[in-house]
Amino acid sequence: MKFTSILITLLFVYVLVPDSQVQSAAGSSSESGKAAIISNESLNSSKTQSTGTFSISELNKKMTTHESLPLEAYRVDKRLMFDPKSADAPLSGIKKNQNILPYKVGDKKKFWVINDTNNEDYQIEAVLKYSGQRGEIWVHNNEITSGQAKEMGKEFDQNIYPLITKNFARESDVDQNSRVSILVFDIQDGFNGSGGYIGGYFYARDLYNMPYSNRSEIFYIDTYPSMGFTKSSYDVSNAYSTIAHEFQHMVNFNQNVLVEKGEEMEVWLDEALAMAAEHMYLKEPLSDRVSYYERSASIPRGHSLLNWDYEGDVLSNYSLSYLFGQYFRIQTQQGDSIYKELIANKKSGTKALEEIIQKYISSNKSLGEFLTDFRQALYLNESGGLYGFRGEDGLSAVKSRSYTGSSPHSLRGGGAIQIPVTDPFTQPADKGSSIAYRVASKSDQDTTAPAQPVVHAVNSEAEAVTGYAEALSTVTVKVGKTVLGTGKAASNGAFTVSIVNQAPGAVLSVIAADNAGNRSKEKKITVSNADTEAKRIAGKDRYETAVSISKNGWKKAETVVLATGADFPDALAGGPLAYKENAPILLTRASSLHALTEKEIERLEAKKVIILGSKGAVSQAVENRLKSKGLTVERIGGLNRFETAAQIAERLPSEEAIVAQGLNFPDALAVSPYAAKNGMPILLTRADRVPAETLEALTGKKKTIVVGSTGAVSDPVMKKFPAPVRYGGATRYETAKAITTNLLMGKEQAYAATGTNFPDALAGSVLAANRNAPILLVREKSIPAPTKDLLKSYSAFTIFGSQGAVSEDVKEELDKVLKNK
């Protein structure tokens, strides 16, 4: 006799479930076999219906605690409902001709906040510690430092703000300052070391001119325990995903209520989108929400998706809403843009949701049916089709637990239970009119994993991985966690997966997955050296060499970084920024755009160019030429090299920085691949004093890496930097050796460039970072002893520059090293 499960999904209503086929109230892991999916497809939350005869003690109104759950699993945001119609208050705003001066860093201001332990409004004073293009960071009681506030503000300006406004909606601007205020303080939520806590909140009341309103675009971010348990240990980056979450609430309200003049989106759906914002910001699934779903005591007992349980186990609501939001995205197959389409739909939330379901999934499917599909997907989790998450990492392995209590059982609308039954199963006649039963079978699924793929040898010049795997399976090739490519095995099992050629010694992993989602054992293969000669990437001059480097590293690039080829100061710090933008560095003359550079920008199909340096370094004529080609142009250029480097550093939020001598180039270029790979800005200094721009840029940093000898950066200067560590030597080659030895990159390959001029190493720094390889400095006709000491560590070499920059004599020395390996 087959063992079967029933999944009961009840949307917006309570239901009852029968006695003869249930055991204990504790949830158990889902079984294999068939499942009857029982769903109440009514969207009326005020009524209950019975599933039919088939009791649980009172519904669990407390959160689940489990030793395996991280603290983040207990994070919530305070939902403060506000009805503009009943409030009958106007939007806050600036009166015509009223001149309001903007706040400056250091200004103080009082804010209304809420004590969650007694729901009372009270005022606190905060100091403005950061004011940027889009965000202001106000801090109460010095909860975070000025440096931490700056780091948070820059992350909002540069990453969170564009992400949310691009994929969801725009914010309002009732206070007409074009900025969003973020108030950082310890939200009084009664947290005492464990359990639930409030990570932040948005309150629409603040947009209106009424008592207790802050009359501005503002949301609130918690410090304890969101950022840590003591001020000295606070990590503001722990709050970044919460900032994305709360900002989504803000833009959602603006679009639905202020722009469309409609109703606020239903809480469960608004929260689904807010957690989708977190997912997008983190670029990974919210594992804490998934873990809570799998361990919740309330969900197996029928916790509701659609009824937000303010007084009960609201953490289960967060888990269900998060999973639904991802299921909705995956099934519509429209990517992240589906969220913006949902918010922009002028119908109410659930009606808009149903309209989009009918547009992309099935023209006659109701929202109630789709919610039942969602519950069936959580049970079956098939790798393709409607009843699963299409194999997405972190979602496709979700486990649903069974309800094994007694009946009749009441479930609120939006709830669901999964119940073991015996085969055959007949739905009861006394079920409610909106209750739908489905029979789903796990036993029909293919559970056999494909055999481990057979993979042919791969060398460092290979642009594809070939071999044999299960017929029609999907083959994925990775290096570490990075997916290099995927392909489909033919009917005879042969596959070809295109990849970017990898360095000798790189370890590739190859996995085959069948249509049921079963995955083979991983096959690992090490990339061999294609030949025993050093390669050369070169052109007839520095401009053509930069283009050649670009062609070797990028098939296409949305952004290009452009620097003058005549001098080094403005471009010294550009490598890490170019790496962050996945942009090649190209060179131009100061007065006119180099023809080869222009053609390369066209080949890359670039849309944006970032110019490094003032108009004295790269003229307005060059900028105008770029704009005439339809390109967006951004210029980063200060009054001097030190200010330019500091401005670049603003785009690279990091707790660490690298400082190099700003009046010469070798040390900065030798460290550039490491800095780029690790997202660290390169700041510049004089040997005997620190420019004010550099000191300001170092505010809030926790560690400084100084490159160069005491002649390049003196000890008194170094002592002014936060927690400095020096890597330097008597010559530029000794310093480069110290950098390579201590600031480790990969050991498979290395690049070589002249240490006596800057252009080739500058243009090559981003390619080297992309390949996790250092740049070794050489002379034109010989390899200095410090560099020679490093050569045996590497299996491949590539020279940047023509024979005029690095001679054939140097290449022959590198070739000898490879041949003797």
VOGU-3710 file (C-alpha; in Angstrom, 3 decimals, decimal comma):
1> mkftsilitl> 0,000/0,000/0,000  1,385/3,377/-0,951  1,799/6,024/1,736  0,268/9,342/0,769  0,212/12,936/2,016  -2,478/15,580/1,914  -1,521/19,217/1,572  -4,310/21,560/2,585  -3,990/25,130/1,358  -6,536/27,562/2,720
11> lfvyvlvpds> -6,508/31,051/1,389  -7,877/33,826/3,573  -10,105/31,452/5,599  -10,241/28,944/8,419  -10,791/25,254/7,599  -11,357/21,899/9,247  -9,438/18,691/8,611  -10,620/14,928/9,420  -9,484/12,663/12,262  -9,019/9,276/10,825
21> qvqsaagsss> -5,998/10,148/8,744  -3,857/12,237/11,131  -1,521/11,342/13,959  0,237/13,912/16,224  0,220/17,680/16,140  3,973/17,830/15,647  5,180/18,348/12,102  7,221/15,662/10,402  9,385/15,781/7,309  7,555/15,330/4,022
31> esgkaaiisn> 7,121/11,796/2,795  7,561/10,316/-0,621  4,441/9,059/-2,406  1,187/10,794/-3,285  -0,243/13,915/-1,683  -3,740/15,280/-1,781  -3,366/19,057/-2,065  -6,389/20,589/-0,347  -6,809/24,294/-0,892  -9,423/26,859/-0,033
41> eslnssktqs> -9,323/29,106/-3,089  -11,574/31,792/-1,638  -9,953/35,187/-1,099  -12,314/36,103/1,746  -10,299/36,267/4,961  -13,294/36,803/7,242  -14,872/33,376/6,726  -13,891/29,802/7,363  -14,715/26,637/5,462  -14,224/23,001/6,284
51> tgtfsiseln> -12,116/20,622/4,294  -14,606/17,953/5,262  -14,408/15,316/7,968  -11,030/14,139/8,180  -8,238/18,468/16,941  -5,273/20,439/16,748  -4,746/22,381/19,984  -4,758/26,137/19,636  -2,806/27,583/16,782  0,808/28,308/17,719
61> kkmttheslp> 1,003/32,013/18,412  4,686/32,111/19,268  7,761/31,883/17,138  9,762/28,739/16,710  13,156/28,615/18,372  15,721/26,181/17,050  19,416/25,890/17,810  20,304/25,734/14,116  18,571/29,016/13,269  20,834/32,103/13,054
71> leayrvdkrl> 19,921/35,360/14,787  18,917/36,842/11,401  16,079/34,319/11,186  14,282/36,209/13,978  14,462/39,637/12,298  11,205/41,433/11,487  10,225/44,959/10,542  7,534/46,761/12,474  4,377/47,081/10,399  2,783/50,449/11,178
81> mfdpksadap> -0,484/50,757/9,302  -1,514/54,219/8,167  -4,654/55,143/6,268  -4,320/58,560/4,600  -8,088/58,788/4,076  -9,019/58,314/7,713  -6,106/60,507/8,831  -7,462/63,300/6,643  -4,112/65,095/6,657  -2,303/66,806/3,779
91> lsgikknqni> 1,059/65,694/2,493  3,958/67,406/4,110  5,665/69,894/1,850  7,518/73,157/1,436  5,402/76,224/0,919  5,883/78,197/-2,259  8,763/80,690/-2,013  9,799/79,165/1,319  13,591/78,967/1,443  14,725/75,948/3,453
101> lpykvgdkkk> 18,471/75,537/3,822  19,736/71,958/3,550  21,118/70,275/6,640  24,889/70,001/6,933  26,963/67,213/8,448  27,120/67,879/12,176  23,635/69,427/12,398  21,258/68,087/15,035  17,551/67,376/14,716  14,767/65,772/16,748
111> fwvindtnne> 12,769/62,844/15,380  9,606/61,082/16,447  10,069/57,340/16,899  8,025/54,512/18,398  8,734/52,351/21,428  7,575/48,912/20,366  7,271/47,654/23,939  4,401/50,049/24,689  3,557/51,464/21,214  4,147/55,021/22,401
121> dyqieavlky> 5,610/57,851/20,336  8,614/59,657/21,774  11,350/61,988/20,516  15,077/61,457/20,165  17,837/63,747/18,943  20,145/62,677/16,150  23,205/64,083/14,415  23,607/64,184/10,643  26,784/62,170/9,992  26,500/61,724/6,233
131> sgqrgeiwvh> 24,814/63,680/3,464  25,140/62,289/-0,032  23,459/62,526/-3,381  20,476/60,365/-2,396  20,751/59,592/1,284  21,243/61,198/4,679  22,398/59,175/7,687  21,144/60,535/11,020  22,578/58,875/14,121  21,204/58,897/17,673
141> nneitsgqak> 23,443/58,623/20,724  26,586/58,030/18,616  25,322/54,506/17,893  27,679/54,344/14,909  30,756/56,385/14,047  31,057/59,021/11,342  33,112/56,577/9,292  30,459/53,887/9,603  27,743/56,395/8,694  29,724/57,412/5,628
151> emgkefdqni> 30,161/53,796/4,629  26,418/53,179/5,026  25,493/56,340/3,147  27,751/55,547/0,211  26,359/52,028/0,008  22,859/53,501/-0,165  23,822/56,119/-2,765  25,851/53,848/-5,014  24,179/50,450/-4,755  20,915/50,253/-2,819
161> yplitknfar> 19,196/53,349/-4,209  19,775/52,515/-7,908  18,849/48,858/-7,333  15,474/49,628/-5,734  14,465/52,501/-7,995  15,373/50,496/-11,092  13,527/47,307/-10,103  10,569/48,580/-8,047  9,604/52,284/-8,128  10,759/55,780/-7,183
171> esdvdqnsrv> 10,371/57,489/-3,831  8,315/60,608/-3,182  9,930/63,939/-2,266  7,498/65,688/0,064  10,280/67,649/1,782  11,787/68,614/-1,577  15,402/67,851/-0,674  15,854/64,924/-3,111  17,217/62,733/-0,312  16,007/59,877/1,851
181> silvfdiqdg> 16,693/60,135/5,576  17,864/57,007/7,370  17,663/57,264/11,166  20,015/54,878/12,946  19,231/54,078/16,582  18,542/51,223/18,963  14,886/50,450/18,280  13,202/49,712/21,603  11,743/46,286/20,886  12,339/44,452/24,174
191> fngsggyigg> 15,130/42,298/22,750  16,970/40,640/25,643  19,639/38,553/23,977  17,601/36,031/21,998  14,396/35,671/19,977  12,693/38,183/17,703  13,796/41,760/17,140  12,922/44,663/14,848  15,532/45,344/12,182  13,865/48,510/10,889
201> yfyardlynm> 10,622/50,105/9,798  9,006/52,587/7,436  5,979/54,605/8,577  3,920/56,354/5,890  2,656/58,819/8,515  5,994/60,629/8,114  4,944/61,817/4,661  1,954/63,755/6,030  1,583/66,994/7,940  0,170/65,715/11,221
211> pysnrseify> 1,158/65,098/14,847  4,165/62,817/15,475  5,140/62,953/11,809  8,750/63,630/10,805  7,430/65,219/7,592  10,008/63,693/5,292  11,014/60,571/3,394  12,523/58,566/6,241  12,905/55,028/7,480  14,446/53,648/10,630
221> idtypsmgft> 17,329/51,190/11,071  18,171/49,291/14,259  21,649/48,890/15,752  21,208/46,365/18,595  21,209/43,480/17,823  20,948/44,101/14,060  24,544/45,297/13,782  25,974/43,385/16,734  25,772/43,041/20,504  28,138/45,874/21,486
231> kssydvsnay> 28,915/49,231/19,875  32,536/48,257/19,452  31,488/45,228/17,400  28,791/46,881/15,268  29,055/46,025/11,577  26,875/48,426/9,610  26,928/46,140/6,572  24,674/43,772/8,536  21,910/46,343/8,050  22,294/46,890/4,308
241> stiahefqhm> 19,750/44,277/3,263  17,299/45,768/5,799  17,825/49,185/4,194  16,922/47,658/0,814  13,853/46,048/2,461  12,560/49,278/4,056  13,299/51,399/1,003  11,136/49,032/-1,037  8,281/49,687/1,394  8,766/53,424/0,868
251> vnfnqnvlve> 8,750/53,333/-2,934  5,875/50,819/-2,919  3,711/53,177/-0,881  4,606/56,112/-3,097  3,682/54,296/-6,316  0,448/52,715/-5,068  -0,911/55,520/-2,889  0,617/58,834/-3,955  1,208/58,263/-7,670  -1,710/55,960/-8,544
261> kgeemevwld> -4,065/57,334/-5,848  -4,947/53,787/-4,860  -4,761/51,605/-1,773  -1,608/50,470/-0,002  -0,479/47,030/-1,181  -1,573/44,100/1,001  0,965/43,447/3,760  1,853/39,880/2,747  2,526/40,950/-0,847  4,398/44,121/0,096
271> ealamaaehm> 6,618/41,997/2,340  7,183/39,492/-0,466  8,532/42,344/-2,606  10,611/43,788/0,240  12,314/40,427/0,747  12,755/40,136/-3,011  14,669/43,428/-2,702  16,905/41,814/-0,080  17,410/38,784/-2,328  18,425/41,030/-5,216
281> ylkeplsdrv> 20,774/43,126/-3,090  22,502/40,123/-1,525  22,514/38,239/-4,853  21,626/35,050/-3,025  18,599/33,390/-1,421  17,540/34,440/2,077  18,646/31,234/3,763  17,374/32,402/7,159  13,809/32,659/5,794  14,086/29,244/4,142
291> syyersasip> 15,488/27,695/7,315  12,671/29,152/9,404  10,104/27,767/6,955  11,579/24,284/7,322  11,707/24,432/11,133  8,585/26,441/11,961  6,125/24,783/14,327  3,293/26,966/12,992  3,592/26,258/9,272  2,931/22,488/9,520
301> rghsllnwdy> -0,127/23,391/11,610  -1,489/25,598/8,866  -0,036/29,070/9,306  -1,615/31,508/6,864  0,212/33,115/3,958  -2,373/35,833/3,389  -3,295/36,817/6,939  -0,435/38,753/8,573  -0,253/37,361/12,107  0,785/40,479/14,037
311> egdvlsnysl> 0,152/38,876/17,429  1,430/35,403/16,608  4,274/33,706/14,767  4,822/36,499/12,257  8,203/35,012/11,343  6,308/32,247/9,549  4,574/34,957/7,520  7,926/36,343/6,453  9,102/32,902/5,337  5,935/32,154/3,374
321> sylfgqyfri> 5,835/35,591/1,741  9,495/35,381/0,745  9,047/31,973/-0,855  5,886/33,075/-2,655  7,635/36,167/-4,064  10,417/34,013/-5,480  7,969/31,421/-6,832  6,028/34,203/-8,571  9,213/35,564/-10,187  10,401/32,147/-11,298
331> qtqqgdsiyk> 7,065/31,068/-12,758  6,448/34,271/-14,722  9,972/33,907/-16,191  10,326/37,675/-16,459  13,225/38,059/-14,051  13,379/40,805/-11,435  11,478/43,205/-13,701  8,238/41,428/-12,753  8,184/43,239/-9,417  8,196/46,642/-11,049
341> eliankksgt> 5,415/45,525/-13,388  3,367/44,400/-10,392  3,806/47,689/-8,501  3,106/49,758/-11,624  -0,175/47,917/-12,306  -2,935/50,334/-11,265  -5,214/47,596/-9,985  -5,069/46,638/-6,316  -2,345/44,220/-5,240  -4,195/40,916/-5,511
351> kaleeiiqky> -6,054/41,936/-8,683  -2,806/43,090/-10,271  -1,187/39,836/-9,199  -3,931/37,768/-10,824  -3,725/39,827/-14,029  0,021/39,182/-14,312  -0,464/35,469/-13,577  -2,963/35,298/-16,427  -0,623/37,262/-18,711  2,480/35,120/-18,212
361> issnkslgef> 1,401/31,762/-16,800  -2,138/30,814/-17,824  -4,891/33,021/-19,222  -7,645/31,393/-17,148  -5,824/30,753/-13,866  -7,242/32,464/-10,783  -5,080/33,784/-7,981  -6,596/31,160/-5,690  -5,517/28,391/-8,054  -2,022/29,885/-8,288
371> ltdfrqalyl> -1,705/29,919/-4,507  -2,598/26,243/-4,546  0,056/25,753/-7,228  2,519/27,432/-4,854  1,680/24,985/-2,058  1,958/22,070/-4,442  5,336/23,383/-5,606  6,578/23,525/-2,006  5,568/19,884/-1,599  6,831/18,457/-4,915
381> nesgglygfr> 9,652/20,906/-5,685  10,110/19,630/-9,209  13,076/20,915/-11,170  10,938/22,231/-14,022  7,397/23,328/-14,691  4,753/24,795/-12,425  5,362/22,714/-9,317  8,809/23,810/-8,256  11,449/26,534/-8,295  13,082/25,486/-11,588
391> gedglsavks> 16,266/24,309/-9,920  17,311/27,644/-8,369  19,992/27,244/-5,708  18,731/27,617/-2,157  15,072/27,319/-3,189  14,769/24,066/-5,097  15,656/21,965/-2,046  13,050/23,413/0,337  11,518/20,744/2,588  7,879/20,934/3,711
401> rsytgssphs> 6,859/19,286/6,967  3,628/17,325/7,452  0,821/17,965/9,890  -0,004/14,824/11,830  -2,547/16,127/14,356  -6,165/15,214/14,838  -9,250/16,586/13,114  -11,441/18,519/12,544  -8,794/21,190/12,179  -9,357/24,926/11,710
411> lrgggaiqip> -7,133/26,830/9,382  -7,179/30,514/8,632  -7,327/31,555/5,009  -3,990/31,271/3,325  -2,992/28,405/5,579  -1,942/24,963/4,482  -1,334/21,555/5,956  0,149/18,426/4,490  -1,387/15,235/5,831  -0,449/11,570/5,443
421> vtdpftqpad> -3,252/9,442/3,996  -3,578/5,980/2,555  -4,267/5,107/-1,034  -6,928/5,256/-2,484  -8,032/8,739/-1,455  -11,481/10,278/-2,027  -12,200/13,887/-1,214  -14,915/14,278/1,429  -18,383/15,289/0,371  -18,804/17,679/3,284
431> kgssiayrva> -15,961/20,008/2,282  -16,537/23,727/1,856  -17,483/25,079/-1,540  -14,142/26,854/-2,025  -12,049/23,891/-0,921  -10,141/22,272/-3,781  -8,411/18,879/-3,589  -5,512/17,789/-5,772  -3,605/14,541/-5,798  0,117/14,972/-6,392
441> sksdqdttap> 2,616/12,162/-6,552  6,251/12,247/-5,601  6,622/8,559/-6,347  6,196/9,280/-10,056  9,269/11,492/-10,033  12,644/10,460/-11,363  14,974/10,271/-8,378  17,988/8,693/-10,092  20,987/10,982/-10,432  22,856/11,087/-13,753
451> aqpvvhavns> 26,221/9,358/-13,887  29,293/11,467/-13,267  30,232/13,214/-16,547  33,239/12,140/-18,576  35,309/15,281/-19,261  38,040/15,651/-21,853  41,331/17,363/-20,996  41,224/21,171/-20,771  44,233/23,421/-21,356  44,776/27,110/-20,730
461> eaeavtgyae> 43,834/28,061/-24,311  40,595/26,073/-24,387  37,420/28,072/-24,960  35,138/25,089/-24,374  34,809/22,058/-22,121  33,758/18,862/-23,911  32,846/15,327/-22,898  29,915/12,976/-22,345  27,032/13,059/-19,856  23,520/11,649/-19,546
471> alstvtvkvg> 21,593/12,287/-22,754  19,703/15,602/-22,749  21,017/16,557/-19,307  22,132/20,118/-18,535  25,885/20,370/-17,982  27,289/23,173/-15,821  30,966/24,137/-15,602  32,215/26,160/-12,628  35,493/27,436/-11,261  34,971/27,827/-7,529
481> ktvlgtgkaa> 31,473/29,302/-7,152  31,571/31,075/-10,514  29,570/29,506/-13,342  31,655/29,595/-16,516  28,966/28,165/-18,766  26,143/25,682/-19,259  25,179/23,455/-22,160  22,848/20,631/-23,155  24,066/17,110/-23,750  22,960/15,718/-27,105
491> sngaftvsiv> 20,931/12,541/-27,536  24,209/10,596/-27,678  25,444/12,300/-24,486  28,091/14,514/-26,125  28,292/18,045/-24,750  30,227/21,247/-25,452  30,142/24,096/-22,943  31,720/27,382/-24,003  33,939/29,039/-21,381  36,451/31,848/-21,093
501> nqapgavlsv> 39,908/30,270/-21,212  41,283/29,597/-17,722  44,769/29,782/-16,268  46,914/26,668/-15,899  46,232/25,001/-12,563  42,641/26,237/-12,293  40,298/23,493/-11,079  37,014/23,184/-12,967  33,982/21,321/-11,657  31,483/19,767/-14,074
511> iaadnagnrs> 27,992/18,594/-13,050  25,120/17,110/-15,074  21,499/17,637/-14,023  18,493/15,851/-15,536  15,043/17,300/-16,131  13,845/16,101/-12,711  16,559/18,114/-11,014  18,754/15,180/-10,029  22,429/16,135/-10,045  25,420/13,961/-10,795
521> kekkitvsna> 28,556/13,696/-8,707  30,942/16,535/-9,408  33,737/15,819/-11,851  36,846/17,926/-11,255  39,509/18,592/-13,841  42,647/20,717/-13,619  43,498/23,072/-16,487  46,872/22,243/-18,007  49,389/24,616/-19,546  48,783/24,930/-23,285
531> dteakriagk> 52,412/25,491/-24,173  55,822/26,284/-22,714  56,210/29,813/-24,030  55,248/33,154/-22,557  52,543/34,996/-24,451  52,545/38,652/-25,371  49,651/41,114/-25,579  50,913/44,132/-27,457  50,397/46,834/-30,020  52,678/49,234/-31,815
541> dryetavsis> 52,169/51,835/-29,065  50,522/52,222/-25,666  47,121/53,011/-27,164  47,082/49,913/-29,337  48,416/47,770/-26,489  45,504/48,896/-24,299  43,100/47,951/-27,095  44,777/44,534/-27,433  44,410/43,950/-23,699  40,727/44,886/-23,960
551> kngwkkaetv> 40,201/42,437/-26,823  41,859/39,654/-24,814  39,655/40,218/-21,794  36,248/41,451/-22,971  33,895/40,354/-25,709  31,508/43,134/-24,685  31,493/45,724/-21,928  28,715/48,077/-20,903  31,208/50,503/-19,347  34,708/51,626/-20,352
561> vlatgadfpd> 37,202/53,541/-18,197  39,187/56,109/-20,177  42,478/57,731/-19,094  45,121/59,836/-20,729  48,016/57,906/-22,190  50,367/60,846/-21,690  50,785/60,780/-17,906  49,928/58,576/-14,970  48,637/60,657/-12,008  44,857/60,556/-12,519
571> alaggplayk> 44,785/56,950/-13,679  46,880/55,425/-10,858  43,854/54,643/-8,716  41,579/53,589/-11,573  42,154/49,818/-11,604  39,839/48,884/-8,700  37,031/51,055/-10,082  37,370/49,518/-13,552  37,296/46,036/-12,011  34,128/46,876/-10,073
581> enapilltra> 32,494/48,115/-13,280  33,833/45,095/-15,256  35,325/47,673/-17,591  38,557/47,657/-19,598  40,868/50,651/-19,224  41,512/52,368/-22,554  43,853/55,273/-23,275  43,461/58,450/-25,262  45,365/61,598/-26,150  44,451/64,640/-24,107
591> sslhalteke> 43,126/66,753/-26,982  41,334/64,182/-29,139  39,888/60,695/-28,877  42,347/58,158/-30,289  40,895/56,462/-33,374  41,732/52,915/-32,205  40,204/53,616/-28,813  37,028/54,883/-30,458  36,762/51,724/-32,578  37,306/49,532/-29,530
601> ierleakkvi> 34,509/51,292/-27,644  32,257/50,537/-30,621  33,346/46,872/-30,711  32,586/46,499/-27,002  29,101/47,983/-27,584  29,712/50,160/-24,541  26,986/52,460/-23,291  28,960/54,446/-20,751  32,471/55,896/-20,454  34,038/56,967/-17,172
611> ilgskgavsq> 36,786/59,523/-17,759  39,544/59,648/-15,136  41,022/63,094/-14,659  40,249/66,742/-15,173  39,755/68,468/-18,513  43,458/69,205/-18,502  44,160/65,466/-18,661  41,280/64,460/-20,969  39,807/67,457/-22,742  36,228/68,555/-23,193
621> avenrlkskg> 36,681/67,801/-26,896  37,168/64,105/-26,063  34,091/64,173/-23,847  32,045/65,850/-26,564  33,148/63,244/-29,125  32,011/60,448/-26,836  28,642/62,102/-26,243  28,163/62,562/-29,964  28,398/58,776/-30,269  25,397/58,428/-27,936
631> ltveriggln> 27,476/57,413/-24,939  26,780/58,419/-21,362  29,887/60,115/-20,013  30,894/60,491/-16,382  34,038/62,297/-15,332  35,884/61,631/-12,080  38,521/64,299/-11,713  39,690/66,431/-8,853  41,924/69,468/-8,651  44,896/67,114/-8,331
641> rfetaaqiae> 45,833/63,414/-8,366  45,133/63,058/-4,643  41,583/64,386/-4,940  40,906/62,241/-8,015  42,010/59,123/-6,121  39,816/60,125/-3,178  36,822/60,587/-5,478  37,397/57,143/-6,979  37,626/55,721/-3,441  34,117/56,991/-2,722
651> rlpseeaiva> 32,873/54,435/-5,246  34,641/51,558/-3,467  33,163/50,988/0,004  35,706/48,980/1,981  37,016/48,877/5,531  40,575/48,738/4,147  42,500/51,012/1,836  45,864/50,940/0,091  48,103/53,993/0,177  50,909/54,508/-2,333
661> qglnfpdala> 53,334/57,262/-3,311  51,445/59,598/-5,633  54,434/61,152/-7,397  55,546/57,923/-9,057  53,673/54,954/-10,507  55,365/51,530/-9,936  54,158/50,780/-6,420  50,532/51,659/-7,149  50,463/49,631/-10,358  52,105/46,589/-8,762
671> vspyaakngm> 49,397/46,470/-6,103  46,520/47,337/-8,453  45,394/43,744/-9,304  45,225/42,825/-5,611  43,380/46,031/-4,752  40,917/45,504/-7,592  40,269/41,858/-6,780  39,534/42,746/-3,156  37,486/45,893/-3,778  40,012/48,144/-2,024
681> pilltradrv> 40,622/51,742/-3,100  44,123/53,023/-3,823  44,793/56,402/-2,205  47,843/58,545/-2,875  50,185/60,442/-0,596  53,358/62,476/-0,645  56,442/61,025/0,963  56,654/63,619/3,729  53,043/64,693/4,307  49,519/63,440/3,819
691> paetlealtg> 47,215/65,421/1,517  43,979/66,507/3,184  41,950/64,678/0,520  43,641/61,398/1,429  43,115/61,850/5,174  39,426/62,550/4,591  39,066/59,460/2,393  40,633/57,322/5,139  37,975/58,336/7,660  36,258/55,223/8,984
701> kkktivvgst> 38,796/52,778/7,560  39,955/50,029/9,898  43,177/49,046/8,156  45,686/50,588/5,745  48,131/48,766/3,490  51,086/51,005/2,679  53,127/50,031/-0,404  56,602/51,381/-0,859  59,723/51,994/1,212  60,193/54,723/3,801
711> gavsdpvmkk> 61,603/56,808/0,970  58,279/56,563/-0,821  56,048/56,893/2,271  57,867/58,014/5,407  57,203/56,485/8,829  55,739/59,739/10,271  53,306/59,842/7,360  52,408/56,160/7,742  51,609/56,626/11,444  48,744/58,937/10,476
721> fpapvrygga> 46,930/56,070/8,754  44,558/53,656/10,544  46,284/50,376/11,567  48,972/50,612/8,858  50,966/47,657/7,506  53,886/48,309/5,138  55,079/46,212/2,196  58,118/47,796/0,601  61,708/47,379/-0,481  64,793/49,307/-1,476
731> tryetakait> 63,756/49,449/-5,158  60,495/49,342/-7,074  61,255/45,700/-7,895  61,826/44,821/-4,240  58,562/46,539/-3,365  56,716/44,652/-6,115  58,176/41,395/-4,786  56,994/42,223/-1,255  53,519/42,979/-2,591  53,335/39,734/-4,575
741> tnllmgkeqa> 54,702/37,644/-1,698  52,417/39,050/0,994  49,263/40,137/-0,836  48,502/36,822/-2,420  46,906/36,332/-5,804  46,604/33,074/-7,745  49,653/30,930/-8,448  48,626/29,660/-11,884  49,799/32,556/-14,016  51,434/35,975/-13,803
751> yaatgtnfpd> 51,629/39,016/-16,045  54,867/40,877/-16,733  55,132/44,579/-17,531  57,879/47,154/-17,657  58,632/48,839/-14,355  59,940/51,965/-16,074  56,702/53,215/-17,656  53,066/53,126/-16,657  50,639/52,583/-19,598  50,899/48,830/-20,142
761> alagsvlaan> 50,604/47,863/-16,469  47,768/50,364/-16,024  45,719/48,956/-18,904  46,568/45,372/-17,895  45,740/45,674/-14,202  42,044/44,898/-14,615  42,676/41,868/-16,842  45,186/40,592/-14,272  42,613/41,052/-11,496  39,993/39,208/-13,554
771> rnapillvre> 42,414/36,279/-13,905  43,440/36,477/-10,214  47,053/37,053/-11,269  49,767/39,484/-10,143  51,746/41,861/-12,325  55,509/41,280/-12,082  57,739/44,253/-12,911  60,670/43,761/-15,293  63,233/45,957/-17,037  63,178/46,408/-20,785
781> ksipaptkdl> 66,025/43,926/-21,447  66,356/41,941/-18,213  64,501/40,551/-15,235  65,629/42,040/-11,899  66,690/39,572/-9,195  63,679/40,231/-6,904  61,330/39,376/-9,777  63,367/36,302/-10,761  62,870/34,938/-7,245  59,112/34,757/-7,932
791> lksysaftif> 59,079/33,089/-11,343  59,155/29,430/-10,267  55,799/29,872/-8,535  53,905/30,283/-11,808  52,902/27,971/-14,656  52,234/30,610/-17,318  53,328/34,135/-18,183  51,829/36,849/-20,352  53,755/40,006/-21,228  51,986/43,348/-21,489
801> gsqgavsedv> 53,609/45,533/-24,132  55,653/45,413/-27,311  59,313/44,449/-27,651  60,157/48,112/-27,189  58,720/47,909/-23,684  59,685/44,313/-22,785  62,296/42,793/-25,075  62,554/39,306/-26,525  65,455/38,705/-24,103  63,005/38,928/-21,210
811> keeldkvlkn> 60,526/36,672/-22,984  63,256/34,047/-23,521  64,062/34,081/-19,797  60,388/33,493/-19,007  60,256/30,701/-21,596  63,205/28,954/-19,905  61,358/28,953/-16,593  58,331/27,288/-18,206  60,388/24,690/-20,074  62,237/23,691/-16,906
821> k> 59,041/23,066/-14,941
//
